[in-house]
Amino acid sequence: MTTTNAVWMPILRKEVADTSQRQAAKKLGISNAAVSKLLAGTYPTPERIGKKIEQGLLAQTLACPALGKTITKGECQNAATGPAPTHNPNKMGQWLICKGCSSNQGVAR
């Protein structure tokens, strides 16, 4: 898996956009240079540092207005980037709410 296809990359990009590269690095306990290389796709072993990013960013929670409960940023990302659930009207309603939600703005769709 390339760095740009990693499940955590859109979350890392959003964190950097919302705060700063330096603050994101500090929050994750990694160097600013590592964040820079990850974003550029030149980090030598992204799989190793990806675990740290998943634990540091994807595990954070937020209130989901579509589901009416607290979910992780990873769950939010999966809902925002998933295909339309045309087989289930209830899930389709949730999916439509998710698409316009401010919690996942900036997440690749």
TIMI-2910 file (N, C-alpha, C, CB; in pm, 1 decimal, decimal comma, always signed):
<rs>
+----------+----------+----------+----------+----------+----------+----------+----------+----------+----------+----------+----------+------+
!      n_x !      n_y !      n_z !     ca_x !     ca_y !     ca_z !      c_x !      c_y !      c_z !     cb_x !     cb_y !     cb_z ! resn !
+----------+----------+----------+----------+----------+----------+----------+----------+----------+----------+----------+----------+------+
!    +85,5 !   -118,1 !     +0,0 !     +0,0 !     +0,0 !     +0,0 !    +89,2 !   +123,3 !     +0,0 !    -96,8 !     +0,4 !   +122,8 !  Met !
!    +62,0 !   +215,8 !    -87,1 !   +138,3 !   +339,4 !    -89,2 !    +86,2 !   +432,2 !    +19,0 !   +130,6 !   +406,9 !   -227,8 !  Thr !
!   +167,8 !   +527,5 !    +53,8 !   +129,1 !   +621,7 !   +158,0 !     +2,3 !   +696,9 !   +120,6 !   +241,8 !   +720,0 !   +184,7 !  Thr !
!     -8,3 !   +739,0 !     -5,1 !   -124,1 !   +818,0 !    -45,5 !   -253,1 !   +737,9 !    -42,1 !   -102,8 !   +873,5 !   -183,8 !  Thr !
!   -245,2 !   +603,6 !    -45,9 !   -363,4 !   +519,0 !    -39,6 !   -393,4 !   +470,8 !   +101,5 !   -346,7 !   +401,0 !   -130,7 !  Asn !
!   -308,5 !   +504,8 !   +196,8 !   -327,2 !   +459,9 !   +334,3 !   -457,1 !   +517,1 !   +390,3 !   -207,2 !   +501,4 !   +422,4 !  Ala !
!   -526,1 !   +437,5 !   +469,5 !   -655,6 !   +477,2 !   +525,6 !   -642,1 !   +601,6 !   +613,1 !   -715,8 !   +362,1 !   +607,2 !  Val !
!   -527,1 !   +622,4 !   +672,1 !   -508,1 !   +735,1 !   +763,0 !   -463,8 !   +863,5 !   +693,0 !   -407,2 !   +698,5 !   +867,3 !  Trp !
!   -425,6 !   +857,4 !   +565,7 !   -372,5 !   +976,3 !   +498,5 !   -473,0 !  +1091,8 !   +491,8 !   -328,7 !   +940,0 !   +358,6 !  Met !
!   -599,8 !  +1070,8 !   +454,8 !   -692,8 !  +1184,8 !   +453,1 !   -710,8 !  +1248,2 !   +591,5 !   -828,5 !  +1140,2 !   +399,7 !  Pro !
!   -706,6 !  +1166,7 !   +694,6 !   -719,9 !  +1218,3 !   +831,0 !   -596,8 !  +1300,1 !   +867,9 !   -740,2 !  +1102,8 !   +931,8 !  Ile !
!   -477,7 !  +1252,2 !   +830,7 !   -355,2 !  +1327,7 !   +857,4 !   -358,8 !  +1460,8 !   +782,2 !   -229,7 !  +1245,5 !   +816,5 !  Leu !
!   -398,8 !  +1457,4 !   +656,5 !   -406,9 !  +1581,7 !   +577,0 !   -505,3 !  +1680,9 !   +640,5 !   -450,3 !  +1550,1 !   +430,8 !  Arg !
!   -618,9 !  +1631,3 !   +687,0 !   -718,5 !  +1718,5 !   +749,6 !   -664,6 !  +1775,5 !   +880,7 !   -849,9 !  +1641,4 !   +774,7 !  Lys !
!   -596,5 !  +1693,3 !   +958,8 !   -539,3 !  +1740,6 !  +1085,4 !   -438,7 !  +1852,3 !  +1058,8 !   -471,4 !  +1624,0 !  +1162,1 !  Glu !
!   -354,3 !  +1835,3 !   +959,1 !   -256,0 !  +1937,9 !   +924,1 !   -327,6 !  +2064,2 !   +875,7 !   -158,3 !  +1885,6 !   +815,4 !  Val !
!   -430,5 !  +2047,6 !   +794,8 !   -505,5 !  +2163,5 !   +744,9 !   -577,7 !  +2236,7 !   +858,2 !   -606,9 !  +2119,2 !   +638,5 !  Ala !
!   -630,2 !  +2161,5 !   +955,5 !   -705,4 !  +2220,9 !  +1065,6 !   -614,9 !  +2286,6 !  +1169,8 !   -791,0 !  +2115,5 !  +1131,9 !  Asp !
!   -494,7 !  +2234,3 !  +1186,3 !   -402,6 !  +2288,2 !  +1287,7 !   -278,7 !  +2339,9 !  +1215,1 !   -363,9 !  +2178,7 !  +1395,7 !  Thr !
!   -175,8 !  +2260,1 !  +1215,6 !    -53,3 !  +2289,5 !  +1141,4 !    +26,8 !  +2160,3 !  +1134,9 !    +30,1 !  +2406,0 !  +1208,8 !  Ser !
!   +123,6 !  +2156,7 !  +1048,2 !   +207,5 !  +2037,5 !  +1036,7 !   +280,3 !  +2011,4 !  +1168,6 !   +309,2 !  +2053,3 !   +921,1 !  Gln !
!   +328,8 !  +2117,5 !  +1229,8 !   +401,7 !  +2105,2 !  +1356,5 !   +311,3 !  +2053,7 !  +1468,4 !   +461,9 !  +2240,4 !  +1396,4 !  Arg !
!   +188,4 !  +2108,0 !  +1476,1 !    +95,9 !  +2063,2 !  +1581,4 !    +52,3 !  +1919,1 !  +1559,2 !    -27,3 !  +2154,4 !  +1587,0 !  Gln !
!    +29,9 !  +1881,8 !  +1434,4 !     -6,7 !  +1743,5 !  +1404,9 !   +105,6 !  +1649,6 !  +1445,3 !    -39,5 !  +1726,3 !  +1255,7 !  Ala !
!   +228,6 !  +1687,3 !  +1413,7 !   +345,2 !  +1604,8 !  +1449,7 !   +354,8 !  +1590,1 !  +1601,2 !   +475,8 !  +1666,8 !  +1393,7 !  Ala !
!   +336,4 !  +1699,9 !  +1672,1 !   +344,3 !  +1696,7 !  +1817,9 !   +236,1 !  +1607,3 !  +1876,5 !   +332,3 !  +1837,9 !  +1875,1 !  Lys !
!   +114,6 !  +1620,0 !  +1823,6 !     +2,4 !  +1539,4 !  +1871,2 !    +29,6 !  +1390,1 !  +1851,9 !   -126,4 !  +1579,3 !  +1798,4 !  Lys !
!    +97,9 !  +1355,9 !  +1742,3 !   +126,2 !  +1216,0 !  +1711,0 !   +254,1 !  +1164,5 !  +1774,9 !   +134,6 !  +1198,3 !  +1563,1 !  Leu !
!   +336,6 !  +1255,5 !  +1825,4 !   +463,2 !  +1214,5 !  +1884,4 !   +565,8 !  +1176,0 !  +1779,1 !   +441,2 !  +1099,1 !  +1978,7 !  Gly !
!   +558,1 !  +1239,6 !  +1663,7 !   +655,7 !  +1215,7 !  +1556,8 !   +715,0 !  +1349,7 !  +1515,4 !   +589,7 !  +1143,1 !  +1434,1 !  Ile !
!   +820,5 !  +1345,7 !  +1437,6 !   +885,6 !  +1470,0 !  +1398,3 !   +807,9 !  +1543,0 !  +1289,1 !  +1027,0 !  +1441,9 !  +1351,0 !  Ser !
!   +830,9 !  +1672,5 !  +1283,7 !   +772,2 !  +1755,0 !  +1179,0 !   +821,2 !  +1707,0 !  +1042,4 !   +807,4 !  +1904,4 !  +1200,4 !  Asn !
!   +946,9 !  +1665,8 !  +1035,3 !  +1003,6 !  +1615,6 !   +909,3 !   +932,4 !  +1487,6 !   +864,7 !  +1155,1 !  +1589,2 !   +924,9 !  Ala !
!   +897,5 !  +1401,7 !   +960,7 !   +826,9 !  +1278,3 !   +926,0 !   +690,4 !  +1310,1 !   +866,2 !   +811,1 !  +1188,1 !  +1049,7 !  Ala !
!   +619,2 !  +1405,6 !   +924,0 !   +488,6 !  +1445,3 !   +869,9 !   +506,3 !  +1500,4 !   +728,8 !   +420,0 !  +1551,0 !   +961,6 !  Val !
!   +608,1 !  +1582,6 !   +710,7 !   +635,0 !  +1639,8 !   +578,8 !   +659,8 !  +1530,8 !   +475,2 !   +755,1 !  +1734,0 !   +585,3 !  Ser !
!   +743,5 !  +1432,8 !   +511,2 !   +774,3 !  +1323,3 !   +418,2 !   +652,7 !  +1235,2 !   +392,3 !   +888,9 !  +1238,1 !   +472,7 !  Lys !
!   +571,0 !  +1211,7 !   +493,7 !   +449,1 !  +1132,8 !   +474,5 !   +356,1 !  +1202,6 !   +376,0 !   +377,1 !  +1109,7 !   +609,1 !  Leu !
!   +338,0 !  +1333,2 !   +393,9 !   +249,9 !  +1408,6 !   +305,9 !   +302,9 !  +1413,3 !   +162,7 !   +231,8 !  +1549,5 !   +359,0 !  Leu !
!   +435,6 !  +1412,3 !   +150,0 !   +497,9 !  +1415,3 !    +16,9 !   +507,1 !  +1276,6 !    -45,2 !   +636,9 !  +1476,6 !    +25,3 !  Ala !
!   +479,9 !  +1172,4 !    +35,7 !   +489,3 !  +1034,8 !    -14,8 !   +631,1 !   +983,0 !    -22,6 !   +427,1 !  +1026,0 !   -150,1 !  Gly !
!   +722,8 !  +1042,9 !    +53,8 !   +863,0 !  +1001,9 !    +48,4 !   +912,8 !   +939,6 !   +178,0 !   +948,7 !  +1119,8 !    +14,3 !  Thr !
!   +823,2 !   +915,4 !   +273,5 !   +866,4 !   +852,7 !   +399,1 !   +906,0 !   +708,4 !   +370,3 !   +753,3 !   +859,0 !   +507,8 !  Tyr !
!  +1025,2 !   +663,5 !   +417,3 !  +1076,1 !   +531,3 !   +377,8 !   +994,5 !   +411,0 !   +424,5 !  +1212,7 !   +516,3 !   +428,6 !  Pro !
!   +934,4 !   +417,6 !   +542,7 !   +856,5 !   +303,4 !   +593,5 !   +722,8 !   +353,1 !   +649,8 !   +936,6 !   +225,7 !   +703,4 !  Thr !
!   +630,4 !   +393,4 !   +562,7 !   +504,5 !   +450,7 !   +611,8 !   +418,9 !   +353,0 !   +690,2 !   +425,1 !   +503,0 !   +497,1 !  Pro !
!   +434,5 !   +223,2 !   +664,9 !   +352,6 !   +124,1 !   +736,5 !   +380,1 !   +129,4 !   +886,1 !   +379,8 !    -17,9 !   +682,8 !  Glu !
!   +507,9 !   +147,9 !   +922,3 !   +544,8 !   +150,0 !  +1064,2 !   +485,3 !   +271,7 !  +1134,8 !   +697,7 !   +149,8 !  +1079,7 !  Arg !
!   +496,5 !   +385,4 !  +1072,7 !   +446,5 !   +506,8 !  +1135,6 !   +294,7 !   +518,6 !  +1121,0 !   +514,9 !   +629,1 !  +1075,3 !  Ile !
!   +238,8 !   +449,7 !  +1023,7 !    +94,6 !   +450,1 !  +1003,9 !    +18,7 !   +401,4 !  +1125,5 !    +59,1 !   +365,7 !   +885,8 !  Gly !
!    +72,1 !   +302,2 !  +1194,9 !     +8,2 !   +251,2 !  +1317,4 !     -2,8 !   +361,0 !  +1422,2 !    +87,4 !   +131,7 !  +1374,5 !  Lys !
!   +102,6 !   +439,4 !  +1434,1 !   +103,0 !   +548,9 !  +1530,7 !     -2,3 !   +653,5 !  +1492,7 !   +243,2 !   +613,8 !  +1538,8 !  Lys !
!    -12,2 !   +679,6 !  +1364,8 !   -110,4 !   +776,8 !  +1316,6 !   -251,2 !   +724,6 !  +1339,2 !    -88,2 !   +807,7 !  +1167,3 !  Ile !
!   -273,5 !   +597,5 !  +1309,2 !   -405,9 !   +538,9 !  +1332,2 !   -445,4 !   +549,0 !  +1478,1 !   -408,7 !   +392,8 !  +1287,5 !  Glu !
!   -352,7 !   +518,5 !  +1566,6 !   -383,4 !   +524,5 !  +1709,6 !   -401,5 !   +667,8 !  +1756,6 !   -273,3 !   +457,1 !  +1790,4 !  Gln !
!   -325,5 !   +759,6 !  +1698,8 !   -329,7 !   +898,0 !  +1743,3 !   -442,7 !   +980,4 !  +1685,0 !   -202,7 !   +962,8 !  +1710,9 !  Gly !
!   -479,8 !   +953,4 !  +1561,0 !   -582,3 !  +1035,8 !  +1495,8 !   -713,0 !   +962,3 !  +1472,6 !   -530,7 !  +1086,4 !  +1364,6 !  Leu !
!   -705,7 !   +840,0 !  +1425,1 !   -829,6 !   +768,0 !  +1394,7 !   -906,5 !   +729,7 !  +1519,4 !   -799,2 !   +644,2 !  +1314,5 !  Leu !
!   -836,1 !   +719,3 !  +1631,1 !   -902,1 !   +678,7 !  +1754,4 !   -976,0 !   +794,4 !  +1821,1 !   -800,6 !   +620,6 !  +1850,2 !  Ala !
!   -951,0 !   +917,4 !  +1778,3 !  -1022,3 !  +1031,1 !  +1835,0 !  -1170,5 !  +1020,0 !  +1799,0 !   -962,5 !  +1165,6 !  +1783,9 !  Gln !
!  -1253,4 !  +1068,2 !  +1885,8 !  -1396,8 !  +1053,4 !  +1863,7 !  -1463,6 !  +1187,2 !  +1834,4 !  -1461,9 !   +988,6 !  +1984,5 !  Thr !
!  -1582,4 !  +1176,6 !  +1775,5 !  -1664,3 !  +1293,6 !  +1748,2 !  -1809,9 !  +1252,1 !  +1750,6 !  -1627,1 !  +1358,3 !  +1612,2 !  Leu !
!  -1896,2 !  +1349,5 !  +1767,5 !  -2040,1 !  +1323,2 !  +1769,1 !  -2089,4 !  +1316,8 !  +1625,5 !  -2117,3 !  +1432,6 !  +1849,9 !  Ala !
!  -2151,8 !  +1206,0 !  +1589,4 !  -2202,2 !  +1186,8 !  +1453,4 !  -2350,7 !  +1225,1 !  +1448,2 !  -2181,6 !  +1038,9 !  +1406,7 !  Cys !
!  -2384,8 !  +1331,0 !  +1373,6 !  -2525,5 !  +1369,2 !  +1365,8 !  -2609,5 !  +1269,7 !  +1285,5 !  -2537,6 !  +1506,8 !  +1304,5 !  Pro !
!  -2547,6 !  +1197,9 !  +1195,0 !  -2621,3 !  +1099,9 !  +1114,2 !  -2662,4 !   +979,3 !  +1197,5 !  -2536,4 !  +1054,4 !   +994,9 !  Ala !
!  -2573,3 !   +935,7 !  +1286,7 !  -2601,1 !   +817,1 !  +1367,9 !  -2654,6 !   +851,3 !  +1506,6 !  -2475,9 !   +734,1 !  +1381,4 !  Leu !
!  -2633,7 !   +976,0 !  +1549,3 !  -2678,5 !  +1016,0 !  +1682,0 !  -2597,1 !   +953,7 !  +1792,8 !  -2822,0 !   +980,6 !  +1700,3 !  Gly !
!  -2470,0 !   +926,3 !  +1765,3 !  -2382,5 !   +868,6 !  +1867,9 !  -2239,1 !   +912,3 !  +1842,7 !  -2392,7 !   +713,6 !  +1869,4 !  Lys !
!  -2151,3 !   +879,0 !  +1935,0 !  -2010,0 !   +911,5 !  +1922,6 !  -1940,6 !   +801,7 !  +1842,9 !  -1944,3 !   +928,7 !  +2062,2 !  Thr !
!  -1860,4 !   +843,5 !  +1744,7 !  -1784,4 !   +748,7 !  +1662,4 !  -1640,7 !   +797,3 !  +1651,4 !  -1848,3 !   +732,5 !  +1520,7 !  Ile !
!  -1550,3 !   +711,8 !  +1604,6 !  -1411,7 !   +752,8 !  +1585,2 !  -1399,0 !   +826,9 !  +1452,8 !  -1316,7 !   +630,5 !  +1589,0 !  Thr !
!  -1289,9 !   +902,2 !  +1439,4 !  -1263,8 !   +970,9 !  +1313,0 !  -1249,1 !   +868,8 !  +1200,5 !  -1136,7 !  +1059,0 !  +1323,4 !  Lys !
!  -1196,2 !   +751,7 !  +1232,4 !  -1182,0 !   +646,5 !  +1131,5 !  -1317,3 !   +599,0 !  +1080,3 !  -1104,4 !   +528,5 !  +1188,7 !  Gly !
!  -1411,9 !   +580,8 !  +1172,3 !  -1546,9 !   +541,3 !  +1131,3 !  -1611,6 !   +651,1 !  +1047,5 !  -1634,2 !   +510,2 !  +1254,7 !  Glu !
!  -1587,6 !   +775,3 !  +1086,3 !  -1641,5 !   +888,5 !  +1010,5 !  -1582,5 !   +888,8 !   +869,6 !  -1611,2 !  +1022,9 !  +1082,7 !  Cys !
!  -1452,2 !   +867,8 !   +860,6 !  -1387,0 !   +865,3 !   +730,2 !  -1442,4 !   +753,2 !   +643,0 !  -1236,3 !   +849,2 !   +746,7 !  Gln !
!  -1461,3 !   +636,9 !   +700,8 !  -1514,2 !   +523,7 !   +623,6 !  -1654,5 !   +554,7 !   +570,7 !  -1517,2 !   +395,8 !   +710,4 !  Asn !
!  -1736,7 !   +617,5 !   +652,8 !  -1871,7 !   +652,6 !   +607,9 !  -1867,2 !   +759,7 !   +499,4 !  -1956,6 !   +701,3 !   +726,3 !  Ala !
!  -1775,5 !   +854,8 !   +513,7 !  -1766,8 !   +965,2 !   +418,0 !  -1712,4 !   +920,7 !   +282,6 !  -1679,3 !  +1075,4 !   +474,0 !  Ala !
!  -1629,7 !   +818,5 !   +282,7 !  -1566,3 !   +776,3 !   +157,5 !  -1631,5 !   +652,0 !    +97,9 !  -1419,0 !   +749,9 !   +180,6 !  Thr !
!  -1726,8 !   +594,3 !   +166,6 !  -1790,9 !   +472,1 !   +118,3 !  -1891,6 !   +498,8 !     +7,4 !  -1859,4 !   +401,5 !   +232,5 !  Gly !
!  -1928,8 !   +394,0 !    -62,3 !  -2028,3 !   +408,6 !   -168,8 !  -2169,0 !   +430,0 !   -110,6 !  -2027,0 !   +284,4 !   -260,4 !  Pro !
!  -2256,8 !   +483,6 !   -190,9 !  -2394,5 !   +504,9 !   -147,4 !  -2461,6 !   +370,4 !   -120,1 !  -2473,9 !   +584,9 !   -253,7 !  Ala !
!  -2521,4 !   +353,5 !     -0,4 !  -2588,4 !   +227,7 !    +34,3 !  -2730,0 !   +222,8 !    -24,1 !  -2593,8 !   +210,4 !   +187,6 !  Pro !
!  -2739,0 !   +201,6 !   -152,0 !  -2867,8 !   +207,0 !   -221,9 !  -2963,1 !    +94,2 !   -183,6 !  -2844,7 !   +203,6 !   -370,0 !  Thr !
!  -2914,8 !     -5,6 !   -113,3 !  -2996,0 !   -121,0 !    -73,8 !  -3080,9 !    -96,2 !    +50,9 !  -2906,7 !   -239,4 !    -50,0 !  His !
!  -3053,1 !    +15,1 !   +123,5 !  -3118,6 !    +37,9 !   +251,6 !  -3156,0 !   +185,7 !   +265,0 !  -3027,0 !     -6,2 !   +368,6 !  Asn !
!  -3284,7 !   +218,0 !   +267,5 !  -3326,4 !   +358,4 !   +275,8 !  -3277,6 !   +430,4 !   +401,4 !  -3475,8 !   +366,4 !   +270,1 !  Pro !
!  -3273,7 !   +360,9 !   +515,8 !  -3226,0 !   +423,5 !   +638,9 !  -3078,1 !   +458,2 !   +629,1 !  -3250,4 !   +331,5 !   +758,4 !  Asn !
!  -2999,0 !   +364,0 !   +579,0 !  -2855,9 !   +389,3 !   +563,9 !  -2829,6 !   +496,3 !   +458,3 !  -2782,5 !   +260,0 !   +527,1 !  Lys !
!  -2913,3 !   +501,3 !   +356,8 !  -2899,2 !   +604,2 !   +253,9 !  -2922,9 !   +742,5 !   +315,2 !  -2997,9 !   +578,8 !   +136,8 !  Met !
!  -3021,2 !   +753,6 !   +403,3 !  -3046,6 !   +880,2 !   +472,3 !  -2927,2 !   +922,4 !   +556,3 !  -3170,5 !   +869,0 !   +560,2 !  Gly !
!  -2868,6 !   +826,7 !   +628,2 !  -2750,2 !   +854,9 !   +708,7 !  -2633,6 !   +897,0 !   +619,8 !  -2711,6 !   +732,2 !   +792,6 !  Gln !
!  -2617,7 !   +828,5 !   +508,2 !  -2508,6 !   +856,4 !   +415,7 !  -2521,1 !   +998,7 !   +359,9 !  -2507,4 !   +753,1 !   +300,9 !  Trp !
!  -2643,7 !  +1040,0 !   +327,3 !  -2665,9 !  +1174,8 !   +274,9 !  -2631,9 !  +1281,2 !   +378,8 !  -2811,0 !  +1190,9 !   +229,5 !  Leu !
!  -2669,1 !  +1255,8 !   +504,6 !  -2633,7 !  +1347,6 !   +612,8 !  -2482,0 !  +1353,4 !   +625,8 !  -2698,9 !  +1303,8 !   +747,2 !  Ile !
!  -2417,8 !  +1239,2 !   +619,8 !  -2272,2 !  +1229,4 !   +633,0 !  -2201,2 !  +1312,2 !   +526,0 !  -2227,7 !  +1082,8 !   +624,1 !  Cys !
!  -2250,2 !  +1305,9 !   +403,7 !  -2184,9 !  +1377,2 !   +293,7 !  -2179,1 !  +1527,6 !   +316,5 !  -2256,9 !  +1348,7 !   +164,2 !  Lys !
!  -2276,6 !  +1583,3 !   +387,4 !  -2277,2 !  +1727,2 !   +411,8 !  -2227,4 !  +1767,1 !   +549,3 !  -2414,2 !  +1779,7 !   +393,2 !  Gly !
!  -2181,0 !  +1671,9 !   +625,8 !  -2139,9 !  +1696,1 !   +764,0 !  -2007,0 !  +1771,4 !   +770,6 !  -2128,8 !  +1563,7 !   +839,8 !  Cys !
!  -1997,6 !  +1867,7 !   +860,0 !  -1873,9 !  +1944,6 !   +875,9 !  -1761,5 !  +1861,5 !   +939,1 !  -1900,3 !  +2068,4 !   +961,1 !  Ser !
!  -1793,3 !  +1751,4 !  +1003,1 !  -1690,4 !  +1667,8 !  +1066,0 !  -1600,3 !  +1598,8 !   +965,1 !  -1755,2 !  +1564,2 !  +1153,8 !  Ser !
!  -1649,6 !  +1578,9 !   +844,4 !  -1565,6 !  +1509,0 !   +746,7 !  -1528,9 !  +1595,9 !   +627,3 !  -1635,8 !  +1384,8 !   +698,3 !  Asn !
!  -1541,4 !  +1726,7 !   +640,6 !  -1499,5 !  +1815,5 !   +533,0 !  -1349,2 !  +1801,4 !   +514,0 !  -1538,3 !  +1963,1 !   +563,4 !  Gln !
!  -1305,4 !  +1792,0 !   +392,7 !  -1163,8 !  +1775,8 !   +363,4 !  -1121,8 !  +1631,0 !   +350,8 !  -1082,5 !  +1841,6 !   +469,2 !  Gly !
!  -1209,6 !  +1538,6 !   +389,0 !  -1179,6 !  +1396,3 !   +373,5 !  -1207,2 !  +1359,7 !   +230,4 !  -1263,0 !  +1307,8 !   +471,3 !  Val !
!  -1114,1 !  +1289,3 !   +167,6 !  -1132,2 !  +1250,3 !    +26,3 !  -1260,5 !  +1172,1 !    +10,7 !  -1012,2 !  +1166,5 !    -24,5 !  Ala !
!  -1336,0 !  +1203,5 !    -94,0 !  -1463,6 !  +1135,3 !   -115,7 !  -1460,8 !  +1059,7 !   -243,8 !  -1579,1 !  +1233,0 !   -116,0 !  Arg !
+----------+----------+----------+----------+----------+----------+----------+----------+----------+----------+----------+----------+------+
</rs>
